[in-house]
Amino acid sequence: MSKQNANKKPKEVPEGRPVAQNRKARHDYEILETFEAGLVLVGSEVKSVRSGRSQLRDSYARVESGELWVHSFHIPPYEQAVGFGAHDPDRPKKLLMHRLEIDRLYSKAQQGSLTLVPLAVYFKQGRAKMEIALAKGRKSYDKRKALASRDAERDIRRAAASVGVRING
């Protein structure tokens, strides 16, 4: 029995559920629009992402020479991939979108001083996808205001639930 446990694969996340999320992005940025983009990965990166070991915290996307790239998306090396199969954990990864979408994102980001922020990575029909957002940075007082309104809304829902009133939304 101990031999079977030694060869056990790492637990994989179910399809459609995010394997990595950037929770800090929703706090630091006001999300204006979200997009889905394909993610170009090498084999050992796919294994590592499937096991839920990737990190999106300080990552950002950028349009460079007509292509969409994500930077600072850390994917640690897969334990079983050594030598030729190993990958650089911090290399820029290419995102796949239609040319018109990339051009539209680029023009919106340039004219409105907006940022492209990765929100989540997930698998859809066996392919790695990344949810990116066109976002505007929040000032510290905006962050406090957003937290206060969220807390007030939660208190209202809690009070309404105790009375037996249901609030949609």
Beta strands, then each sheet from edge to edge (+ up, - down):
strand 1: 20-21
strand 2: 29-39
strand 3: 60-64
strand 4: 67-71
strand 5: 93-96
strand 6: 115-124
strand 7: 127-137
sheet 1: 1+ 6- 7+ 2- 5+ 4- 3+
end
